[in-house]
Each structure stands twice: as structure tokens, then as C-alpha cells.
Amino acid sequence: MAALLIILVALFFAGMGLYGLVTPARLVAPFGLTADSPTARAEVRAVYGGFGVAVAALLGFAAFDVEGIRSVAAVVVAVALAGMAVGRIVAGLVDRPQRFYPVWFYFVVELVLAGMLVWAAAIS
């Protein structure tokens, strides 16, 4: 069960990462951002694309408990996701987004994925 939870989160990161690498402008458009220069696209590709693919790979190793990293890797990624969710809470307090999507939608996604990883670590 732990491996399945981790694989599901890895698939999310892989999808986000590949999407960010291939179509960086489309990935950030829902947030009102534009990636209209080579520098901006490089940043999106690095932060959303490369990081997402790297996290997916780490979680892939964790799913199969390579070298006994399952619990530690799951908790580390869960903490990163929780940190992202905290950033969205700050945005909610300071900027008061008017719509559920994308800010609060991804807040929920981040909390759910973090919870899945904590659960996976606990049952490992």
C-alpha cells in the first residue's frame, strides 16, 4: 500500500515536470503569469519541470525502497508539499485570491499529496 501511495504522488510530479519542460508558458498561465522570454521559460522549465521530474525519480526509488530510503524520502517530499501549502495560506491572507482555482485547488492537492506521503511513511 505504501508503494502505491508513493507511486501516485510520483506520477503527479512526473506529469507536472514533463508538462513544465514541454510547455512552460501553458503551465504558469492559470496563475496569471507569462513565460514570454527565453529566460522566463528556462526558469519554469527548471523549477517546475526539472524539479518535478527529479522528485518523481526520487519517489520512484522510494516506492521500491531502494537502499531503505522510502520513509525518509516520503517525509522530505511531504514537508516540501506542506511548505508550498503554507505559502498558499500566506497568499490567501495577504493577497486574498478571488477564485478557488488555481490557488486553493493546488492548496488542497498539496495537502492531499503530503498526507499520502506521510501515511506511506507511517505504514512502511
C-alpha contacts under 8 A as a table, 3 or more apart, distances in Angstrom:
res1	aa1	res2	aa2	distance
1	M	4	L	5.15
1	M	5	L	6.39
1	M	120	A	7.38
2	A	5	L	5.25
2	A	6	I	6.28
2	A	63	A	7.29
2	A	119	W	7.49
2	A	120	A	4.23
2	A	121	A	7.08
2	A	123	I	6.35
2	A	124	S	6.11
3	A	6	I	5.16
3	A	7	I	6.05
3	A	62	A	7.74
3	A	63	A	4.39
3	A	64	F	6.63
3	A	120	A	7.21
4	L	7	I	5.05
4	L	8	L	6.22
4	L	63	A	7.27
5	L	8	L	5.24
5	L	9	V	6.53
5	L	116	M	5.97
5	L	117	L	6.76
5	L	120	A	6.20
6	I	9	V	5.21
6	I	10	A	6.08
6	I	59	L	6.26
6	I	60	G	7.56
6	I	62	A	7.34
6	I	63	A	5.53
6	I	74	A	7.27
6	I	116	M	7.36
6	I	117	L	6.19
6	I	120	A	6.73
7	I	10	A	4.83
7	I	11	L	6.10
7	I	59	L	6.91
7	I	60	G	6.48
7	I	63	A	6.11
8	L	11	L	5.16
8	L	12	F	6.55
9	V	12	F	5.12
9	V	13	F	6.45
9	V	56	A	7.72
9	V	59	L	7.72
9	V	113	L	6.17
9	V	116	M	7.75
9	V	117	L	7.66
10	A	13	F	5.13
10	A	14	A	6.01
10	A	55	V	7.15
10	A	56	A	4.36
10	A	57	A	7.34
10	A	59	L	5.50
10	A	60	G	6.46
11	L	14	A	4.96
11	L	15	G	5.99
11	L	56	A	6.72
12	F	15	G	5.20
12	F	16	M	6.15
12	F	56	A	7.85
13	F	16	M	5.08
13	F	17	G	5.81
13	F	52	G	4.84
13	F	53	V	6.32
13	F	55	V	6.54
13	F	56	A	5.23
14	A	17	G	5.02
14	A	18	L	5.99
14	A	52	G	5.91
14	A	53	V	5.06
14	A	55	V	7.81
14	A	56	A	5.20
14	A	57	A	7.99
15	G	18	L	5.31
15	G	19	Y	6.00
15	G	52	G	7.97
16	M	19	Y	5.11
16	M	20	G	6.01
16	M	48	Y	6.87
16	M	49	G	6.76
16	M	52	G	6.18
16	M	53	V	7.89
17	G	20	G	5.07
17	G	21	L	6.18
17	G	45	R	7.95
17	G	48	Y	5.59
17	G	49	G	3.73
17	G	50	G	6.07
17	G	51	F	6.80
17	G	52	G	4.12
17	G	53	V	4.88
18	L	21	L	5.04
18	L	22	V	6.11
18	L	49	G	5.79
18	L	52	G	7.67
18	L	53	V	6.82
19	Y	22	V	5.25
19	Y	23	T	5.63
19	Y	24	P	7.00
19	Y	27	L	6.83
19	Y	49	G	6.87
20	G	23	T	5.46
20	G	24	P	4.59
20	G	27	L	5.92
20	G	44	V	6.42
20	G	45	R	5.32
20	G	48	Y	5.43
20	G	49	G	4.28
20	G	50	G	7.97
21	L	24	P	6.06
21	L	44	V	7.66
21	L	45	R	4.69
21	L	46	A	7.71
21	L	48	Y	7.58
21	L	49	G	4.59
21	L	50	G	7.03
22	V	45	R	7.86
23	T	26	R	5.51
23	T	27	L	6.40
24	P	27	L	5.16
24	P	28	V	6.64
24	P	35	A	6.77
24	P	41	R	5.73
24	P	44	V	5.65
24	P	45	R	6.01
24	P	49	G	7.97
25	A	28	V	5.62
25	A	29	A	6.10
25	A	34	T	6.05
25	A	35	A	4.75
25	A	36	D	7.11
25	A	41	R	6.76
25	A	44	V	7.93
26	R	29	A	5.16
26	R	30	P	7.69
27	L	30	P	7.15
28	V	31	F	5.59
28	V	32	G	7.01
28	V	33	L	5.48
28	V	34	T	6.65
28	V	35	A	7.39
28	V	44	V	7.84
29	A	32	G	5.21
29	A	33	L	5.23
29	A	34	T	6.07
30	P	33	L	7.32
30	P	102	P	6.56
31	F	102	P	6.62
31	F	103	V	7.83
34	T	40	A	7.87
35	A	38	P	7.76
35	A	40	A	4.89
35	A	41	R	5.14
35	A	44	V	7.58
36	D	40	A	6.50
36	D	41	R	7.00
37	S	40	A	5.20
37	S	41	R	6.20
38	P	41	R	5.14
38	P	42	A	6.01
39	T	42	A	5.05
39	T	43	E	6.29
40	A	43	E	5.14
40	A	44	V	6.39
41	R	44	V	5.15
41	R	45	R	6.00
42	A	45	R	5.02
42	A	46	A	6.06
43	E	46	A	5.08
43	E	47	V	6.00
44	V	47	V	5.29
44	V	48	Y	5.44
44	V	49	G	6.64
45	R	48	Y	5.70
45	R	49	G	4.45
45	R	50	G	6.14
46	A	49	G	5.38
46	A	50	G	4.78
46	A	51	F	6.36
47	V	50	G	6.13
47	V	51	F	5.38
47	V	52	G	7.53
48	Y	51	F	5.66
48	Y	52	G	5.58
49	G	52	G	5.25
49	G	53	V	6.23
50	G	53	V	5.22
50	G	54	A	6.08
51	F	54	A	5.04
51	F	55	V	6.10
52	G	55	V	5.20
52	G	56	A	6.13
53	V	56	A	5.00
53	V	57	A	6.20
54	A	57	A	5.08
54	A	58	L	6.22
55	V	58	L	4.99
55	V	59	L	6.07
55	V	77	V	7.62
56	A	59	L	5.09
56	A	60	G	6.05
57	A	60	G	4.89
57	A	61	F	6.42
58	L	61	F	5.24
58	L	62	A	6.20
58	L	73	A	7.13
59	L	62	A	4.67
59	L	63	A	5.91
59	L	70	R	7.90
59	L	73	A	6.81
59	L	74	A	7.08
60	G	63	A	5.13
60	G	64	F	6.69
61	F	64	F	5.42
61	F	65	D	6.02
61	F	66	V	5.35
61	F	69	I	7.58
61	F	70	R	7.54
62	A	65	D	4.59
62	A	66	V	6.15
62	A	68	G	7.74
62	A	69	I	5.56
62	A	70	R	4.06
62	A	71	S	7.48
62	A	73	A	6.18
62	A	74	A	7.06
63	A	66	V	7.88
63	A	70	R	6.26
64	F	70	R	7.41
65	D	68	G	4.95
65	D	69	I	5.51
65	D	70	R	4.73
66	V	69	I	6.05
66	V	70	R	7.34
68	G	71	S	7.80
69	I	72	V	5.55
69	I	73	A	5.79
70	R	73	A	5.47
70	R	74	A	6.03
70	R	121	A	6.86
70	R	124	S	7.44
71	S	74	A	5.16
71	S	75	V	6.14
71	S	120	A	7.38
71	S	121	A	4.35
71	S	122	A	7.47
71	S	124	S	6.66
72	V	75	V	5.23
72	V	76	V	6.11
72	V	121	A	7.47
73	A	76	V	5.13
73	A	77	V	6.22
74	A	77	V	5.41
74	A	78	A	6.04
74	A	117	L	5.13
74	A	118	V	6.59
74	A	120	A	7.14
74	A	121	A	5.96
75	V	78	A	4.89
75	V	79	V	6.09
75	V	117	L	6.46
75	V	118	V	5.90
75	V	121	A	6.62
76	V	79	V	5.20
76	V	80	A	6.38
77	V	80	A	4.99
77	V	81	L	6.21
77	V	114	A	7.35
77	V	117	L	7.57
78	A	81	L	5.09
78	A	82	A	6.10
78	A	113	L	7.23
78	A	114	A	4.18
78	A	115	G	7.14
78	A	117	L	5.75
78	A	118	V	6.44
79	V	82	A	4.98
79	V	83	G	6.09
79	V	114	A	7.08
80	A	83	G	5.03
80	A	84	M	6.39
81	L	84	M	5.06
81	L	85	A	6.33
81	L	110	E	5.35
81	L	111	L	6.97
81	L	113	L	7.40
81	L	114	A	5.74
82	A	85	A	4.95
82	A	86	V	6.23
82	A	110	E	6.58
82	A	111	L	6.28
82	A	114	A	6.29
83	G	86	V	5.03
83	G	87	G	6.33
84	M	87	G	5.06
84	M	88	R	6.50
84	M	107	F	7.70
84	M	110	E	7.15
85	A	88	R	5.05
85	A	89	I	6.42
85	A	106	Y	7.88
85	A	107	F	5.07
85	A	108	V	7.89
85	A	110	E	6.02
85	A	111	L	6.64
86	V	89	I	4.97
86	V	90	V	6.34
87	G	90	V	5.11
87	G	91	A	6.23
88	R	91	A	4.85
88	R	92	G	6.06
88	R	103	V	6.61
88	R	104	W	7.40
88	R	107	F	6.30
89	I	92	G	4.90
89	I	93	L	6.27
90	V	93	L	5.12
90	V	94	V	6.02
91	A	94	V	5.13
91	A	95	D	5.21
91	A	96	R	6.58
91	A	97	P	7.48
92	G	95	D	5.60
92	G	96	R	4.48
92	G	97	P	5.98
93	L	96	R	5.72
97	P	100	F	7.70
97	P	103	V	7.14
99	R	102	P	7.38
99	R	103	V	7.67
99	R	104	W	7.84
100	F	103	V	6.30
100	F	104	W	5.00
100	F	105	F	5.94
101	Y	104	W	5.92
101	Y	105	F	5.16
101	Y	106	Y	7.63
102	P	105	F	5.22
102	P	106	Y	6.06
103	V	106	Y	5.54
103	V	107	F	6.24
104	W	107	F	4.72
104	W	108	V	6.24
105	F	108	V	5.35
105	F	109	V	6.34
106	Y	109	V	4.73
106	Y	110	E	5.91
107	F	110	E	5.22
107	F	111	L	6.28
108	V	111	L	5.16
108	V	112	V	6.09
109	V	112	V	5.18
109	V	113	L	6.06
110	E	113	L	5.20
110	E	114	A	5.98
111	L	114	A	5.08
111	L	115	G	6.02
112	V	115	G	5.05
112	V	116	M	6.19
113	L	116	M	5.02
113	L	117	L	6.32
114	A	117	L	5.17
114	A	118	V	6.20
115	G	118	V	5.09
115	G	119	W	6.03
116	M	119	W	5.11
116	M	120	A	6.08
117	L	120	A	4.90
117	L	121	A	6.14
118	V	121	A	5.07
118	V	122	A	6.13
119	W	122	A	5.01
119	W	123	I	6.26
120	A	123	I	5.36
120	A	124	S	6.09
121	A	124	S	5.25
